[in-house]
Amino acid sequence: MNFDTPIERRGTNSNKWDDMTPLYGVSADDGLAMWVADTDLPSPECIQDAVRKMLDHGVYGYTDIKADRDYRDAICWWMENRHGWSVDPNAIFTATGLGNGVGMVLDAFTKPGDGVVLFTPVYHSFARITKAAGRKVVECPLVTENGRHKMDFDGYDSILDGSEKLVIFCSPHNPGGTVWSIEEQQQLVAFCRKHDLLLVSDEIHHDLVYPGQKHVAMRLAAPDCQDILIMLTAPSKTFNIAGTHTGNVIIPDKTLRAKYQARSVALNLSTNSFGIAMTTAAYSPEGAAWVDELVPYLDRNRQTLEAGLASIPGVAPMTCGATYLSWVDFSGTGMTSKEIRERLLGQAKVVPNMGESFGAGGETFMRFNFGTQHARIEDAVQRIQAAFSDLQ
Ligand SMILES: Cc1ncc(COP(=O)(O)O)c(C=O)c1O
């Protein structure tokens, strides 16, 4: 697969490219979009072929039982072959993306006013969805040690006030790219037991893990947590098909599953035939071979970006073990976030995500998406180095 050839995304209703000007005042003509978490890389041929086949047929009616069975089998195949995790096909629900999956889980398992524990800084929509649902965000700050995040369970006990019903855990972590160890995941389960919390493990980034790191699905890391566990997975980040808004809520426990099912029926949630076809095509040997080419490509981007930014005095990227999102601390520059923003947007014309939107601890950080052509990463590094050249 050739990932180096740029594909024009401007003018295609791309959130990442076409919303740069209205939201950040940076023209897409000469700006670089490094914010929204999709990539500028094409999806594998097996997915494109599946869409073409559907498209060419010209009739887009309801999908049948066989399509649903193939889809579930493909999900089970992927989890077994890529993650060593045997999934019961009956445990799988389809959400309209994992943002919707989070919303559904809150709806099914919590009430307005209940507390929801987030380990911050974390993917910004967790807090947005939780607040919009009338639930209370309880921020448990992560600590940073040797370039990776850590949970500080001793410190968290005094933050909780007993109103909490559920934890949303991001594994691997966005932002920061921390791949959690089995021990850390088991400690989290112990924390959930102690405070009587359900555990939602959002593993959307689980396929994009760099050499030397090993992601272990929560279902396997803590096999005894099945009665409190809700797993979230999706092909959207892995295969760059976020526009399909198709993700999975996987619930091993039958009692929890029945509760979720009841809400799902009440809201008449059903699936989109294109999302089903693309997921089925993605979770295949062809899809797996493509991911095996993608990860080294992203890893090279990661290394170029981390080395380039780390060469600027006061700028410190975290060690990104997974995801295509680099979490970079600018606090050592001594500048205010307004000034950093002005240099990145105004001078470099590079648009990252602003760290403060990820919750407590993100104030001096920026998140850079390196899921793009390598030449663009080199360009971004040069621009950012130039914008901070007075620090050299
Ligand atoms: C951890 C995490 N969960 C969920 C999502 C959103 O997923 P979707 O686009 O399927 O709603 C993202 C997107 O960046 C994410 O990083």
The ligand as a Gaussian input file, in Angstrom:
#p B3LYP/6-31G(d) Opt

LIG

0 1
 C      -11.089000       6.930000      22.827000
 C      -12.112000       7.301000      21.794000
 N      -13.365000       6.853000      21.918000
 C      -14.315000       7.171000      21.026000
 C      -14.014000       7.970000      19.940000
 C      -15.118000       8.364000      18.992000
 O      -15.474000       7.319000      18.216000
 P      -16.628000       7.484000      17.104000
 O      -16.081000       8.327000      16.028000
 O      -16.820000       6.063000      16.697000
 O      -17.802000       8.070000      17.780000
 C      -12.716000       8.464000      19.772000
 C      -12.384000       9.345000      18.649000
 O      -11.360000       9.952000      18.579000
 C      -11.739000       8.116000      20.728000
 O      -10.472000       8.537000      20.621000

